[in-house]
Structure formats: C-alpha cells, structure tokens
Amino acid sequence: MITTNCQLCGYGKLVPIIDLGFHPLADTFLPINALTEPEDTFPLKVLLCPACGYATLQYIVDAPSRYQKKDYSYTSSNSAVSLRHFREIAQEITTELKINSSDQVLDIGSNDGTLLQNFREIANCQIMGVEPSTNILKMAKKNNIPTIHGFFDKGIKEQILKSGQVKAITANNVFNHITNLTEFVQNICDLLSIDGAFIFEVPYLLDLVEMNAFDTIYLEHVSYFALKPLEQFFEKYNLQIFRIERTEYMGGTIRVYVGKNRKKTITVFDQIRKEIDAKIYEPATYESLMKKIQEFKFNLCHQIYEIKSRGEKIIGIGAPTKGNTLLNYCGLDGSMLEFITDSSPLKINKFTPGSHILIKNDSDITPNIKYGLILPWNIGDFLVKKLQHLNLNFIIPKMKN
C-alpha cells in the first residue's frame, strides 16, 4: 500500500525525507529451505507530513504478511535487559494508576505474555492479551496468559468489553506498527475507563534524528512518532497526554500515558519545545541526516573491508531486527561476516533476511575469530561485558552526531 495522506491529519502532500533503498521484512528470519525461494523486497522510505509533523513509511506492507505469513521471531522474554525493562514498566504503571485486583489490564501485541505476567504478579489484577502471531500465541498459552488471537479490531474490542472497561491498555513497540490509527484509537477510547490510561512505548523520532539511528527504520515500523503530532491527534478523541518517560531501551524510546479528562504537565510542553528546537519537523534536517547515514555506511564498510583484507575473521554479535536494516543498507552479507550469534532459539539456525547470514549460538565462537560487530548497539556495553572472556575486538556501529 502506498501512503498518500497523513494518518493523523489527512494532509495529502507528504515530503520524502529518508531513503534506505529496497529491503525485505526485517523481522522475518529465514529457515534454510527459504534460501532457494524468491524473497520479496520493498522500498524503505520515510515521508514527513509538513502540516502536523507525523512521519511514516511510503510503502506499507500489509499486517498479515508482517506477522502471520511466517513465524514471528521476537519474544519479550529473550534477554535479561528486556525482562528487567518489562518488570519496570509494570511496576511504574501499577503505581501511577493504582491498579489493584479489581482492575483489568489489556496488552495489545502481548507477545509471549512477559509484561502481563509482571502485572499479575505485582498487582494481582485481571489480565488479557491480544496477539496476531500464531507461533507466539502458543508460547503465551503455554505461559498461562489469557490471549486472544488476532489483530486489535472492532470485533476483539467488543469481545473484551463483555468483561467491562479496562484500567490500563498497553502497547509496547506496537502502536508504531499500526496501519489504521484512527480505528485503533477509537477502539482504545471505547475500552478505556474514565480513570484509566493507554500507555504505549515507541522509538522516538527525536532520538532517531539526534542519534542518527537509521537502523530503527524498517518495514514493520509504519510510524515514527514525536509528541507534537500525537498531542493534536489524541485531542480529536478527547484524550490527553499526561505523562511521558524517555528511556534508552532499544536505542531511544518514549513512553506515553494518554487518558480521558487529564491535564497536560509542563513536561509534555517542554518536550514538544525540544522537538521544535531540534528542527525535526523541517525537511532540511533530514537532508543532513541522510548525508550522515551515507557517511556511516562508507566508514563501517571500509573498516570491515580492512579487517577482511588482512585475512581476519569477523562475526556479528546479536541478531536484532534493526540489525537487518544496517546489514542490508550497508550491503554486508556472508562474504563479510562468518555468521551471527544470538540467544533466541527462534533465530538460531535460521538466516538473516536479505543478507542471508547464518545465526548460531554464542558457544560457536571459536578462538580464530578476532572481531565481533555488535548489531544491537544499544546494549553494546552489556554484550561486551558478557563476552569479554572471548577476547574479541568489538565494533559497536553507533553513529555519532
């Protein structure tokens, strides 16, 4: 689907700001038999709405192709960093909203149920998840997490309403995947109790610009949010942003609390001012960003070519979704990296999309390998410490502003 109008305000003259070429779905890791089949690629381009400031993909792949055509690869319980993050979210929301045993918490895109399990343990509340991916749904059921299979639509909303309105609705790294934000937010309004909140966490456009984090752009991420356009959009539904939290999770995210009859805090106004001062709503900012992205590509490829020219072996450390944007944009494949290691059983023995690099376990790293390219650069320090016994020379490809 080609984007012609802004999802938030309807404006029809969107401006191209970022072009990363053609990419496959970044979160679809491939079994070996898929390597002999054609692989679809799509333009990975971002558009900016000059009317409200919303940024979105130019080409949007339909949701069933993204989450149901093949096994989904991300699980919330994949790492110690993720487990700690979701525990902190559940504790913060429970405290902020005073959630107790009589309340219901709904998690949209609930994955294997990690966040909901934390709510159950901390608040002893009623929980419900919505998850479209069949293989991930089976994990949630195995974890005894009540979960509805499907996409969050009117039918699922009506099903949940039978149990009453919901105190907290969460969507972690999900709201930015939605292709129909109008329908989604209307369903939120219908479900949310008067004293409740919709809490979502998404990669933050300001961080993307300030950290040059182009690898957080991929086909699964439809939207690239900042507060100013969101504030205007939620007002249409008589919803107000009343709390925000910036975190370093995933390389820069923002957690947004939205509710009914709420007062905006000075923090929200201050953050919007920071966005304006950083000029993230001006196309010229992205002309500069594209030059930095291109320079990054040249420098990283040059560094790896130099290592290979000496006959040294280099591997990838970690197989995050954003790593596939980096690999495919930079043209790095199995001729450059021997393999990639990861801890997720859903990825080990599969191949990265596009670049087709085999994913192995950390235990497969042999002494003759001297270099490790850390693809999840946001947890680079954690991985360096974890693997320091291997005496690798680590490369953390974090772009500098």
C-alpha positions in Angstrom: 0.0 0.0 0.0 1.4 3.4 -1.0 0.9 6.2 1.6 -0.9 9.2 0.0 -2.3 11.0 3.0 -1.2 11.6 6.6 -2.8 9.1 9.0 -3.1 11.7 11.7 -4.4 14.9 10.0 -5.2 13.7 6.5 -2.9 16.1 4.7 -2.1 14.9 1.1 1.3 16.4 0.2 3.8 14.4 2.2 7.5 15.1 1.8 10.2 12.3 1.3 12.9 12.6 3.9 14.7 9.3 4.2 15.5 6.7 1.5 17.3 3.5 2.5 16.7 1.6 -0.7 14.8 -1.8 -1.0 14.6 -4.1 2.0 12.9 -7.4 2.9 10.8 -7.7 6.1 13.4 -7.2 8.8 11.8 -9.5 11.5 11.3 -12.5 9.2 14.3 -14.7 9.8 14.6 -17.5 7.2 14.8 -21.3 7.5 17.4 -22.8 5.2 14.8 -24.1 2.7 13.6 -20.4 2.2 17.0 -19.5 0.7 16.1 -21.2 -2.6 12.9 -19.2 -2.9 12.4 -15.7 -4.2 12.5 -13.0 -1.4 10.2 -10.0 -1.6 11.8 -6.6 -1.0 10.0 -3.2 -0.7 11.1 0.4 -0.8 12.1 1.6 2.7 11.4 5.3 2.5 10.0 7.7 5.1 7.7 10.6 4.5 7.1 13.7 6.6 3.8 15.5 6.9 4.5 19.2 6.8 1.1 20.0 8.2 1.4 18.2 11.6 4.8 16.6 11.7 3.9 12.9 11.5 6.5 10.7 9.8 5.5 7.4 8.2 6.6 4.8 5.6 5.9 5.5 2.0 5.2 1.8 1.3 3.3 -0.2 3.9 3.3 -4.0 3.8 0.0 -5.5 5.0 -0.1 -6.7 8.6 -0.8 -10.4 7.9 2.3 -10.6 5.7 4.3 -9.0 8.5 3.1 -11.1 11.4 1.2 -14.2 10.2 2.7 -15.4 6.9 5.8 -16.8 8.6 6.8 -17.4 12.1 7.5 -14.2 14.1 10.9 -14.1 15.7 10.8 -11.6 18.6 9.9 -12.6 22.1 9.7 -10.3 25.1 11.5 -12.8 27.3 14.5 -13.0 25.0 17.1 -11.2 27.2 17.8 -10.1 30.7 17.6 -6.5 29.5 14.1 -7.0 28.2 12.9 -8.9 31.3 14.1 -6.0 33.5 12.5 -3.4 31.2 9.1 -5.0 31.2 9.2 -5.5 35.0 9.9 -1.8 35.5 7.1 -0.9 33.1 4.5 -3.0 35.0 5.7 -1.5 38.4 5.5 2.1 37.1 2.1 1.7 35.6 0.7 -0.1 38.6 1.9 2.7 40.9 0.8 5.5 38.6 -2.8 4.2 38.1 -3.1 2.4 41.4 -4.0 -0.8 39.8 -5.5 -3.5 42.1 -7.2 -6.9 42.0 -10.5 -5.5 40.7 -8.9 -3.9 37.7 -8.3 -5.3 34.2 -5.1 -4.7 32.2 -5.0 -5.3 28.4 -1.8 -5.7 26.4 -2.1 -5.2 22.7 0.6 -7.1 20.8 1.2 -9.1 24.0 3.8 -11.4 22.5 4.6 -14.3 24.9 2.9 -12.5 27.9 6.0 -11.3 29.7 4.5 -7.9 30.5 1.2 -9.3 31.6 2.8 -11.9 33.8 4.5 -9.0 35.6 1.2 -7.2 36.1 -0.4 -10.3 37.5 2.5 -10.8 40.0 2.7 -7.1 41.0 -1.0 -6.0 41.1 -2.8 -9.4 41.2 -5.1 -7.9 38.6 -7.1 -9.4 35.7 -5.1 -9.6 32.5 -5.8 -10.1 28.8 -3.5 -10.1 25.8 -4.1 -9.7 22.0 -1.5 -11.4 19.8 -1.7 -11.9 16.0 1.3 -14.3 15.5 0.3 -17.9 15.8 3.7 -19.3 17.0 4.0 -16.6 19.7 0.4 -17.2 20.8 1.3 -20.8 21.6 4.1 -19.5 23.9 1.6 -17.2 25.7 -0.9 -20.0 26.2 1.9 -22.2 27.5 2.8 -19.5 30.0 -0.9 -19.5 31.1 -1.5 -16.0 29.8 -5.1 -15.4 28.6 -4.7 -14.2 25.0 -7.0 -13.5 22.1 -5.6 -14.5 18.7 -5.9 -11.7 16.1 -5.4 -8.1 15.3 -6.9 -5.5 17.7 -10.1 -4.6 15.8 -13.7 -3.8 16.5 -14.6 -7.5 16.9 -11.9 -8.1 19.5 -12.8 -4.8 21.2 -16.4 -6.0 21.6 -15.2 -9.3 23.0 -13.1 -7.6 25.7 -15.9 -5.1 26.6 -18.1 -8.0 27.7 -15.8 -8.1 30.8 -16.1 -4.3 31.3 -13.9 -1.4 30.6 -10.2 -1.5 31.1 -8.0 0.4 33.6 -4.7 0.1 31.7 -4.2 -0.6 28.0 -0.6 -1.1 27.0 1.1 -1.4 23.6 4.9 -1.7 23.7 6.6 -1.2 20.4 3.2 -1.9 18.8 1.5 1.4 18.3 4.1 2.3 15.6 3.2 -0.9 13.7 -0.5 0.1 13.2 -1.8 0.8 9.7 -5.1 2.3 10.8 -4.5 4.6 13.7 -8.0 6.1 13.5 -9.8 2.8 14.1 -7.2 1.7 16.7 -7.5 4.8 18.8 -11.3 4.8 18.6 -11.3 1.2 19.9 -9.0 2.4 22.7 -11.5 5.1 23.6 -14.4 2.7 23.8 -12.5 0.3 26.1 -10.7 2.7 28.4 -12.3 3.5 31.8 -12.6 7.1 32.8 -9.7 6.8 35.3 -7.6 4.6 33.1 -4.8 5.2 30.7 -3.5 4.0 27.3 0.3 3.6 27.7 2.5 2.9 24.7 6.2 2.9 24.2 7.7 3.5 20.8 11.0 4.5 19.2 11.2 8.3 19.4 11.7 10.4 16.3 13.8 12.9 18.2 16.2 10.1 19.3 16.3 8.8 15.7 17.5 12.2 14.5 19.8 13.1 17.4 21.4 9.6 17.4 21.3 9.1 13.7 19.6 5.8 14.5 18.6 4.9 10.9 18.5 1.2 11.7 15.4 1.7 13.8 13.6 2.2 10.4 12.2 -1.0 8.9 9.1 -2.2 7.2 7.4 -3.4 10.4 7.7 0.2 11.8 4.9 2.1 10.0 5.1 5.2 12.1 7.9 7.4 13.5 6.4 9.3 16.3 7.1 12.6 18.1 4.9 14.2 20.7 3.6 17.3 18.8 1.6 15.5 16.1 0.4 12.9 18.6 -0.9 15.5 21.0 -3.0 17.1 18.2 -4.2 13.7 17.1 -5.4 12.5 20.5 -7.3 15.7 21.1 -9.7 14.6 18.4 -10.7 11.8 20.7 -10.8 14.0 23.8 -7.7 12.2 25.0 -4.8 14.0 26.6 -1.1 13.1 27.0 -0.5 13.5 30.7 2.9 11.7 31.4 5.9 10.9 29.3 9.1 8.9 30.1 12.2 8.8 27.9 14.2 5.6 28.1 17.4 4.2 26.4 15.6 1.0 25.6 16.0 -0.2 22.0 18.3 2.8 21.4 15.9 5.5 22.4 12.1 5.2 23.1 9.4 7.3 24.7 6.7 6.0 26.9 3.5 8.0 26.6 0.5 8.0 29.0 -2.8 9.0 27.5 -6.1 9.4 29.3 -9.6 11.0 29.5 -10.1 14.3 31.3 -6.4 14.6 32.1 -4.3 17.8 32.4 -1.1 18.1 30.4 2.0 18.5 32.5 4.8 21.1 32.0 7.0 18.1 31.0 4.9 17.5 27.9 5.1 21.1 26.8 8.8 21.2 27.4 9.4 18.1 25.4 7.5 19.4 22.4 9.6 22.6 22.6 12.7 20.4 22.5 11.4 18.7 19.3 10.8 22.1 17.7 14.2 23.4 18.7 15.8 20.3 17.2 14.0 21.1 13.9 12.7 17.5 13.5 9.7 18.9 11.6 11.9 20.6 8.9 12.9 18.6 5.8 16.3 20.2 5.8 17.2 18.3 9.0 16.8 15.0 7.1 19.0 16.1 4.2 21.7 16.4 6.8 20.7 13.1 8.4 20.9 11.3 5.0 24.5 12.6 4.5 25.4 11.2 7.9 23.8 7.9 7.1 25.8 7.6 3.9 29.0 8.5 5.6 28.3 5.9 8.3 27.9 3.3 5.6 31.2 4.2 3.9 33.1 4.2 7.2 31.7 0.9 8.5 32.2 -0.9 5.2 35.8 0.4 5.0 36.5 -0.8 8.5 35.2 -4.3 7.7 36.9 -4.5 4.3 40.2 -3.6 6.0 39.8 -6.4 8.5 38.9 -8.9 5.8 41.8 -7.8 3.6 44.2 -8.9 6.4 42.6 -12.4 6.4 40.9 -11.9 9.7 37.5 -13.3 10.6 34.6 -11.2 11.8 31.2 -12.2 13.1 28.0 -10.4 14.0 27.0 -10.3 17.7 23.2 -10.3 18.2 20.5 -10.6 15.6 18.0 -7.7 16.4 15.5 -6.6 13.8 17.3 -3.3 13.4 20.5 -5.1 12.6 18.9 -6.3 9.4 18.3 -2.7 8.3 22.0 -2.0 8.9 23.2 -5.1 7.1 21.1 -4.7 4.1 21.6 -0.9 3.7 25.4 -1.4 4.0 25.4 -4.4 1.7 27.0 -6.7 4.3 26.4 -10.5 3.8 28.1 -13.8 4.4 31.1 -12.8 2.4 31.9 -10.2 5.1 30.5 -11.9 8.3 31.2 -15.5 9.0 28.0 -15.8 11.0 25.9 -14.0 13.6 25.3 -15.2 17.1 22.1 -14.8 19.2 20.5 -16.2 22.3 17.0 -16.6 20.9 16.0 -20.2 19.9 13.6 -18.7 17.4 16.6 -17.3 15.4 19.4 -19.8 15.9 20.0 -22.0 12.8 18.0 -19.5 10.7 19.3 -16.9 8.3 19.0 -13.1 8.3 16.6 -11.7 5.7 18.2 -10.2 2.7 21.8 -10.7 3.7 21.3 -14.5 4.3 23.9 -14.8 7.2 23.6 -17.9 9.4 22.7 -17.4 13.0 24.5 -19.5 15.6 24.8 -19.7 19.4 27.5 -17.8 21.3 29.1 -21.1 22.1 30.0 -21.4 18.3 32.5 -18.6 18.6 36.0 -20.2 18.0 39.4 -18.8 19.0 40.3 -18.0 15.4 37.6 -15.3 15.2 39.1 -12.0 16.2 36.4 -9.4 15.6 32.7 -9.0 16.6 30.3 -6.5 15.1 27.7 -5.8 17.7 24.4 -5.2 15.9 22.2 -4.3 18.9 24.5 -1.3 19.6 22.0 0.0 22.3 23.2 -2.9 24.6 26.7 -2.9 23.3 28.3 -2.4 26.7 26.2 -5.3 28.1 27.3 -7.6 25.4 31.0 -6.6 25.6 30.9 -7.5 29.3 29.0 -10.7 28.7 31.5 -11.9 26.0 34.7 -10.4 27.3 36.2 -13.9 28.0 36.4 -14.4 24.3 39.0 -11.7 23.8 37.3 -10.3 20.7 37.9 -6.9 19.2 34.4 -5.4 19.4 33.0 -3.0 16.8 29.9 -1.1 18.1 28.3 0.6 15.0 26.7 3.5 16.8 26.6 6.6 14.7 27.9 9.8 16.1 26.1 13.1 15.7 
